[in-house]
Amino acid sequence: LPIARDRMLIVRYGRPIAKMAPHLLERTEARAKLGIPADAVLLGSVSRIDKGKGTGELLEGAVSQMKIHPSLRLILVGSATEEPK
């Protein structure tokens, strides 16, 4: 990225998950349902899929790292931004 690591700040705003917790799958069950090997390194994003969200940069970085680390998997959760009609 063109931004130095020491200039980045991650703000975790969190979500209350108490209501969701009873419905969450265990790690092994979730990976099995998604076809993700137990030993794979998983990189994911949960957001709107949009140029402004950095999806292209995420894909570019993931692909370059997958060439070096074949166990890396990428999962994107979200829908694409609708284009104005």
DACOR-V201979 format. One line per field, one symbol per residue. phi: phi as a letter, one per 20 degrees, with the letter a starting at -180 (. if undefined). A space follows every 50 residues. Layout:
BEGIN
phi=???
END
This chain:
BEGIN
phi=.fdfgfdecedeemcfdgfegfdfefgffffffemdgfefeddbbdafeb gfenfffffffffffffecfefcdcdcqdfffffe
END
